[in-house]
Amino acid sequence: MAGELYISGIAGVNFDGGAIVDQIMQLKSIPIKKLQQEKAFIQAKLSSLANLSEGIESFLSLFENLNVEELFTYKKAEVSNSDILDATADQNAPDLSFSVTVNRLSQIEMRVSNGGFSDLGGTFASSGTLTISYDTGSGVESFNVDYSAGQTLEDLVNTINNTQSRVKASVYYDGSAYKLMLSEADAGASTVETDTAGGIFAINVSGLPSELGTDLDTLQNAQNAEIVIGSGSPITSPSNSFDNVISGITLKVKNTGSTTVTVSDDSSQIVSFLNNFVKNYNSTVELVDSITKGEGAVFKADYTIGSLKTGITDRLDPLIDLGIIDYGSETGKINLRTDKLTELLSSDPERVKEALTKLRDSYKSYLSTQKEFFGSFEKTYSDRIERIEERIGELAQRLAQEERVLRLEYARLEAFIAQANELRERLKQFIVTLSEMTKGGDK
């Protein structure tokens, strides 16, 4: 249009430098994201290896301290009437069956002062020293207990219990008075049996406070337990436990009466070991399959990992030869045939012992090697992760510097464009004014 001024190259610009820098940095961050993805994948592998190493360690622990000979020395003691007694047997016990008659049980002596307080809050009128004597059967042990005027019976009880451990002191109320009761802390500590007529007691005292009388009355006699094995002579024990009456056999009596004890070889430790072996074997197979099979497996079709499964399978021969395990060809897992094992332990225990020895030696050596190998394998992946983290750190630092430079440059550009836009507006206003002036001159 005639009379209009047009200036090219200046136009309104809505410029967002920050958004542009963000887009640029997103593009430049792609290598970091790829490294982070690689790190995550390697970490997944490392985690799977750690689980596998833990499984190998657990499997190996079965064999590291295994004493095969000891597995075959365990004994068990079975009791026909467990209400009468309990029995245990160690490896020194002979295989035999015998009857036991329990004539009486052990019991502690309990004695009480023949005087007392009508009120539990009553106090001693004078001070003194109470002497307690405890007869173990092989000697007398004495303890001095000081008491003071103004103390209560409960104070004396606490002092006695804090002074020694042979006798247990308590407050005894007989319906009319609060008295001092002394009882054996451990029935097995003394072989003395109470004989009131003969004046024989496990517990004796002298120097009682006057308020408690002059002596002790007996509430319960000390009594040793007594048993008879077969038609033998009575055997006594200060406690209800009879140790090594027959070599390697311990009896703990609970009631009077008769029962039969049978001692025989105990194969439960062998069965327990083999059950643990099967459990660890199958667990290792599952671990290997979980990380080598399927679309999401982190070590899919990895021969190095898969060879572990082959290695433990190849060493099953000692058990396969015995016929005591079933092998699942599809699953790779095994089952223990306890019926066949029981039969062999009864008919040919030496053959089982020989097989377990071979099994131990083979697996211990192999699993030890695998433990070291997978340990180094884990370290390789850990080192790779460390190097990736270092690379990510270097790239991140460099990008941070580049971002600072870009933001500074685009900030300057943004300022320049703002100034240009301001100049444009001023020119626009000038042009409008000039145009109006020109039109006015034409009139």
C-alpha positions as CSV (number, residue, x, y, z in Angstrom):
1,M,0.0,0.0,0.0
2,A,1.3,3.4,-1.0
3,G,2.5,5.4,2.0
4,E,3.1,2.4,4.3
5,L,6.5,1.6,5.7
6,Y,7.4,-2.2,6.0
7,I,10.5,-3.4,7.7
8,S,11.3,-7.2,7.1
9,G,13.1,-9.5,9.6
10,I,11.4,-8.3,12.8
11,A,8.3,-10.1,13.9
12,G,6.7,-11.1,17.2
13,V,8.4,-14.1,18.7
14,N,7.2,-16.1,21.7
15,F,10.5,-17.6,22.7
16,D,10.9,-20.1,25.6
17,G,14.7,-20.8,25.9
18,G,14.2,-23.0,29.0
19,A,11.9,-25.4,27.1
20,I,14.4,-25.6,24.2
21,V,17.3,-26.4,26.6
22,D,15.1,-29.1,28.3
23,Q,14.6,-30.8,24.9
24,I,18.3,-30.5,24.0
25,M,19.2,-32.1,27.4
26,Q,16.7,-34.9,26.9
27,L,18.4,-35.8,23.7
28,K,21.9,-35.5,25.2
29,S,20.7,-37.7,28.2
30,I,19.9,-40.7,26.0
31,P,23.4,-42.3,26.5
32,I,22.9,-42.0,30.3
33,K,19.5,-43.6,30.1
34,K,21.0,-46.5,28.0
35,L,23.7,-46.9,30.7
36,Q,21.1,-46.9,33.4
37,Q,19.1,-49.6,31.6
38,E,22.3,-51.7,31.2
39,K,23.0,-51.2,34.9
40,A,19.5,-52.3,35.9
41,F,19.9,-55.5,33.7
42,I,23.3,-56.3,35.2
43,Q,21.9,-55.7,38.7
44,A,19.1,-58.1,38.0
45,K,21.7,-60.7,37.0
46,L,23.8,-59.9,40.0
47,S,20.8,-60.4,42.3
48,S,20.0,-63.7,40.7
49,L,23.7,-64.8,41.1
50,A,23.5,-63.8,44.8
51,N,20.5,-66.0,45.3
52,L,22.2,-68.8,43.5
53,S,25.4,-68.4,45.5
54,E,23.3,-68.4,48.7
55,G,21.7,-71.7,47.6
56,I,25.2,-73.2,46.9
57,E,26.4,-72.1,50.3
58,S,23.4,-73.7,52.0
59,F,23.9,-76.9,50.0
60,L,27.7,-77.0,50.8
61,S,27.0,-76.5,54.5
62,L,25.4,-79.9,54.6
63,F,28.7,-81.5,53.9
64,E,31.3,-79.2,55.4
65,N,31.1,-80.7,58.9
66,L,29.4,-84.0,58.1
67,N,30.8,-86.9,60.1
68,V,29.3,-90.0,58.3
69,E,30.6,-92.4,61.0
70,E,28.8,-90.4,63.7
71,L,25.5,-90.6,61.8
72,F,25.5,-94.3,62.4
73,T,26.3,-94.2,66.1
74,Y,23.1,-92.5,67.3
75,K,20.9,-94.5,69.6
76,K,17.3,-94.2,70.7
77,A,15.6,-95.2,73.9
78,E,11.9,-96.0,73.7
79,V,9.7,-96.3,76.8
80,S,6.6,-98.5,76.9
81,N,4.9,-96.2,79.4
82,S,6.2,-92.6,79.2
83,D,4.1,-91.6,82.2
84,I,6.5,-93.4,84.4
85,L,9.8,-92.1,83.0
86,D,11.7,-90.7,80.1
87,A,14.9,-92.3,78.7
88,T,17.7,-91.1,76.5
89,A,20.7,-93.0,75.1
90,D,24.0,-91.8,73.7
91,Q,26.4,-93.6,71.3
92,N,27.9,-95.7,74.2
93,A,24.5,-97.3,75.1
94,P,24.2,-101.1,74.3
95,D,21.2,-102.4,72.3
96,L,18.9,-104.0,74.8
97,S,15.5,-104.0,76.4
98,F,15.0,-104.0,80.2
99,S,12.2,-103.4,82.8
100,V,12.3,-100.5,85.3
101,T,10.2,-100.3,88.4
102,V,10.1,-96.9,90.1
103,N,9.5,-97.4,93.8
104,R,9.6,-93.7,94.9
105,L,10.4,-90.3,93.6
106,S,12.8,-87.8,94.9
107,Q,11.5,-84.9,97.1
108,I,13.1,-82.0,98.8
109,E,13.1,-81.4,102.6
110,M,10.9,-78.6,103.8
111,R,11.2,-77.3,107.4
112,V,9.4,-74.5,109.2
113,S,10.1,-72.6,112.4
114,N,8.1,-73.6,115.4
115,G,7.3,-70.0,116.3
116,G,6.1,-67.0,114.2
117,F,4.4,-63.7,114.0
118,S,0.6,-63.2,114.3
119,D,1.0,-60.2,112.0
120,L,3.1,-60.2,108.9
121,G,4.2,-56.7,109.7
122,G,5.7,-57.8,113.1
123,T,9.4,-56.9,113.7
124,F,12.2,-58.6,115.6
125,A,12.9,-57.1,119.1
126,S,16.6,-57.7,119.0
127,S,19.5,-58.3,116.6
128,G,21.5,-61.5,116.1
129,T,23.0,-64.1,113.7
130,L,21.1,-67.0,112.3
131,T,23.3,-70.0,111.2
132,I,21.9,-72.3,108.5
133,S,23.6,-75.7,108.0
134,Y,23.1,-77.8,104.9
135,D,24.2,-81.4,104.9
136,T,25.1,-82.6,101.3
137,G,25.8,-86.1,102.5
138,S,29.5,-85.7,101.9
139,G,29.9,-82.6,104.1
140,V,28.1,-79.8,105.9
141,E,28.0,-76.3,104.6
142,S,27.1,-73.5,107.0
143,F,25.9,-69.9,106.3
144,N,25.6,-67.0,108.8
145,V,22.8,-64.6,108.3
146,D,22.6,-61.4,110.3
147,Y,19.3,-59.8,111.3
148,S,18.5,-56.6,113.2
149,A,15.9,-55.3,115.6
150,G,13.1,-53.7,113.7
151,Q,13.4,-56.0,110.6
152,T,10.4,-58.1,109.5
153,L,10.2,-61.7,108.6
154,E,10.2,-60.8,104.9
155,D,13.4,-58.9,105.4
156,L,15.0,-62.0,106.9
157,V,13.7,-64.2,104.0
158,N,15.3,-61.8,101.5
159,T,18.6,-61.7,103.4
160,I,18.8,-65.6,103.5
161,N,18.1,-65.9,99.8
162,N,20.7,-63.3,98.9
163,T,23.3,-64.9,101.2
164,Q,23.5,-68.4,99.7
165,S,21.9,-70.7,97.1
166,R,21.6,-74.1,98.9
167,V,18.4,-73.3,100.8
168,K,15.3,-71.4,99.7
169,A,13.6,-69.2,102.3
170,S,9.9,-68.4,102.2
171,V,7.1,-67.1,104.5
172,Y,4.8,-69.9,105.6
173,Y,1.4,-69.2,107.1
174,D,-0.2,-72.1,109.0
175,G,-3.5,-70.4,109.7
176,S,-2.5,-68.7,112.9
177,A,1.1,-67.5,112.5
178,Y,3.6,-66.3,109.9
179,K,6.6,-68.6,110.1
180,L,10.0,-69.0,108.4
181,M,10.1,-71.9,105.9
182,L,13.4,-73.3,104.6
183,S,13.5,-75.8,101.8
184,E,16.2,-77.4,99.6
185,A,16.8,-75.4,96.5
186,D,18.0,-78.5,94.6
187,A,17.0,-82.0,95.6
188,G,20.0,-83.4,93.8
189,A,22.5,-81.4,95.9
190,S,22.1,-83.7,99.0
191,T,21.9,-87.5,99.4
192,V,20.6,-87.1,103.0
193,E,17.2,-88.5,103.7
194,T,15.2,-87.1,106.6
195,D,15.1,-89.3,109.7
196,T,13.0,-87.3,112.3
197,A,13.3,-90.0,115.0
198,G,17.1,-90.2,114.5
199,G,17.5,-86.4,114.3
200,I,18.9,-86.5,110.8
201,F,18.0,-83.6,108.6
202,A,19.4,-81.9,105.4
203,I,18.6,-78.5,106.9
204,N,19.5,-77.4,110.4
205,V,19.5,-73.9,112.1
206,S,20.7,-72.2,115.2
207,G,20.3,-68.7,116.5
208,L,16.7,-68.2,115.4
209,P,15.2,-64.9,116.5
210,S,13.1,-65.5,119.6
211,E,9.9,-64.6,117.8
212,L,10.4,-67.6,115.5
213,G,10.8,-70.2,118.2
214,T,13.8,-72.4,119.1
215,D,13.9,-75.0,116.3
216,L,12.4,-76.2,113.0
217,D,9.5,-78.6,112.5
218,T,9.5,-80.8,109.4
219,L,6.8,-80.3,106.7
220,Q,8.2,-82.7,104.2
221,N,11.0,-85.3,104.5
222,A,14.0,-85.3,102.1
223,Q,13.7,-88.4,100.0
224,N,15.9,-90.0,97.4
225,A,14.3,-91.5,94.3
226,E,14.5,-95.3,94.1
227,I,14.3,-97.7,91.1
228,V,14.8,-101.3,90.4
229,I,16.1,-102.5,87.0
230,G,14.9,-106.0,86.2
231,S,15.2,-108.1,89.4
232,G,18.3,-106.3,90.6
233,S,18.9,-104.4,93.8
234,P,17.3,-101.0,94.5
235,I,19.2,-98.0,93.1
236,T,18.8,-94.5,94.6
237,S,19.4,-91.0,93.4
238,P,19.0,-87.7,95.2
239,S,17.2,-86.3,92.2
240,N,14.8,-87.9,89.8
241,S,17.5,-88.5,87.3
242,F,19.6,-91.7,87.0
243,D,22.7,-91.2,84.8
244,N,24.7,-94.1,83.4
245,V,23.1,-96.8,85.6
246,I,23.5,-98.7,82.4
247,S,26.3,-97.2,80.3
248,G,25.1,-94.4,78.1
249,I,21.5,-94.5,79.3
250,T,19.8,-91.7,81.3
251,L,16.5,-92.2,83.1
252,K,14.3,-89.4,84.4
253,V,11.5,-90.8,86.6
254,K,8.2,-89.1,86.8
255,N,5.8,-91.5,88.6
256,T,5.9,-94.7,90.5
257,G,5.2,-97.8,88.6
258,S,6.8,-100.2,86.0
259,T,7.7,-99.8,82.4
260,T,10.1,-101.2,79.7
261,V,13.0,-99.4,78.1
262,T,14.3,-100.5,74.7
263,V,17.5,-99.1,73.3
264,S,18.4,-99.6,69.6
265,D,20.1,-97.9,66.7
266,D,18.6,-94.5,65.7
267,S,18.5,-93.9,61.9
268,S,16.6,-90.6,62.2
269,Q,19.8,-88.6,61.8
270,I,20.6,-90.4,58.5
271,V,17.0,-89.8,57.3
272,S,17.2,-86.2,58.3
273,F,20.4,-85.7,56.5
274,L,19.1,-87.2,53.3
275,N,15.9,-85.2,53.5
276,N,17.9,-82.1,53.8
277,F,20.1,-83.2,50.9
278,V,17.0,-83.7,48.7
279,K,15.6,-80.3,49.8
280,N,18.8,-78.5,49.0
281,Y,19.3,-80.4,45.7
282,N,15.8,-79.5,44.5
283,S,16.1,-75.9,45.6
284,T,19.3,-75.5,43.6
285,V,17.6,-77.0,40.5
286,E,14.7,-74.6,40.9
287,L,17.1,-71.6,41.3
288,V,19.0,-72.6,38.1
289,D,15.7,-73.1,36.1
290,S,14.2,-69.8,37.3
291,I,17.1,-67.8,35.8
292,T,17.8,-69.8,32.7
293,K,14.4,-70.8,31.4
294,G,11.5,-68.7,30.1
295,E,11.3,-65.4,28.2
296,G,12.1,-63.2,31.2
297,A,15.1,-65.3,32.4
298,V,18.1,-63.1,33.0
299,F,20.5,-65.9,32.1
300,K,18.3,-67.5,29.4
301,A,20.1,-70.5,27.9
302,D,23.3,-69.6,29.7
303,Y,25.5,-72.7,29.7
304,T,27.7,-71.5,32.5
305,I,24.7,-71.3,34.9
306,G,23.1,-74.4,33.5
307,S,26.2,-76.5,34.0
308,L,25.6,-76.3,37.8
309,K,22.5,-78.3,37.4
310,T,24.3,-80.9,35.3
311,G,27.2,-81.0,37.9
312,I,25.0,-81.8,40.8
313,T,23.0,-84.4,38.8
314,D,26.2,-86.2,37.7
315,R,27.1,-86.8,41.4
316,L,23.9,-88.6,42.3
317,D,25.3,-92.0,41.4
318,P,26.0,-93.2,45.0
319,L,22.3,-92.8,45.9
320,I,21.0,-94.0,42.5
321,D,23.1,-97.2,42.9
322,L,21.4,-97.8,46.3
323,G,18.0,-97.3,44.7
324,I,16.9,-94.8,47.5
325,I,16.0,-91.9,45.3
326,D,13.7,-91.3,42.3
327,Y,14.9,-88.9,39.6
328,G,12.4,-86.9,37.6
329,S,13.8,-86.6,34.1
330,E,11.4,-83.8,33.2
331,T,11.7,-81.7,36.3
332,G,15.3,-82.6,37.2
333,K,14.2,-83.0,40.9
334,I,14.6,-86.0,43.2
335,N,12.6,-87.8,45.9
336,L,13.8,-89.9,48.8
337,R,12.6,-93.5,49.0
338,T,12.5,-93.9,52.8
339,D,11.1,-97.4,52.6
340,K,14.1,-98.6,50.6
341,L,16.4,-96.6,52.9
342,T,15.0,-98.2,56.0
343,E,15.3,-101.7,54.4
344,L,19.0,-101.1,53.6
345,L,19.8,-99.6,57.0
346,S,18.5,-102.8,58.5
347,S,20.1,-105.2,56.1
348,D,23.3,-103.6,54.9
349,P,24.1,-100.3,56.9
350,E,27.8,-100.5,55.8
351,R,26.8,-100.1,52.2
352,V,24.7,-97.0,53.0
353,K,27.6,-95.6,55.0
354,E,30.0,-96.1,52.1
355,A,27.5,-94.4,49.7
356,L,27.1,-91.4,52.0
357,T,30.9,-91.1,52.3
358,K,31.3,-91.0,48.5
359,L,28.4,-88.5,48.3
360,R,29.9,-86.2,50.9
361,D,33.4,-86.2,49.3
362,S,32.0,-85.6,45.8
363,Y,29.6,-82.8,46.6
364,K,31.9,-81.1,49.1
365,S,34.6,-80.8,46.5
366,Y,32.3,-79.8,43.7
367,L,30.3,-77.2,45.6
368,S,33.4,-75.7,47.1
369,T,34.7,-75.0,43.6
370,Q,31.3,-73.7,42.4
371,K,31.1,-71.4,45.4
372,E,34.5,-69.8,44.5
373,F,33.5,-69.6,40.8
374,F,30.2,-67.9,41.3
375,G,31.8,-65.6,43.9
376,S,34.2,-64.4,41.2
377,F,31.3,-64.3,38.8
378,E,29.5,-61.9,41.1
379,K,32.6,-59.8,41.5
380,T,32.8,-59.4,37.7
381,Y,29.2,-58.1,37.6
382,S,29.8,-55.9,40.6
383,D,32.8,-54.4,38.8
384,R,30.8,-53.8,35.7
385,I,28.1,-52.0,37.7
386,E,30.8,-49.9,39.3
387,R,32.3,-48.9,35.9
388,I,28.8,-48.0,34.6
389,E,28.1,-45.9,37.6
390,E,31.4,-44.1,37.1
391,R,30.6,-43.5,33.4
392,I,27.1,-42.3,34.3
393,G,28.6,-39.9,36.8
394,E,31.1,-38.6,34.3
395,L,28.4,-38.0,31.6
396,A,26.0,-36.4,34.2
397,Q,28.8,-34.0,35.3
398,R,29.6,-33.1,31.7
399,L,25.9,-32.6,30.8
400,A,25.4,-30.5,33.9
401,Q,28.2,-28.2,32.6
402,E,26.7,-28.1,29.1
403,E,23.3,-27.4,30.5
404,R,24.7,-24.4,32.5
405,V,26.3,-23.0,29.3
406,L,23.2,-23.6,27.2
407,R,20.9,-22.0,29.7
408,L,23.2,-19.0,29.9
409,E,23.4,-18.6,26.1
410,Y,19.6,-19.0,25.7
411,A,19.0,-16.6,28.5
412,R,21.1,-14.0,26.6
413,L,19.2,-14.9,23.4
414,E,15.9,-14.5,25.2
415,A,17.0,-11.1,26.4
416,F,18.0,-10.1,22.9
417,I,14.7,-11.2,21.5
418,A,12.9,-9.4,24.2
419,Q,14.8,-6.2,23.3
420,A,14.1,-6.9,19.6
421,N,10.4,-7.3,20.3
422,E,10.4,-4.0,22.3
423,L,12.1,-2.3,19.3
424,R,9.6,-3.8,16.9
425,E,6.7,-2.4,19.0
426,R,8.3,1.0,19.0
427,L,8.9,0.9,15.3
428,K,5.3,-0.2,14.8
429,Q,4.0,2.7,16.8
430,F,6.3,5.0,14.8
431,I,5.1,3.6,11.5
432,V,1.4,4.0,12.5
433,T,2.0,7.6,13.6
434,L,3.9,8.4,10.3
435,S,1.2,6.8,8.3
436,E,-1.5,8.9,10.0
437,M,0.6,12.0,9.4
438,T,1.0,11.2,5.7
439,K,-2.7,10.7,5.3
440,G,-3.4,14.0,7.0
441,G,-1.2,15.8,4.5
442,D,-3.2,14.4,1.6
443,K,-6.4,16.1,2.7
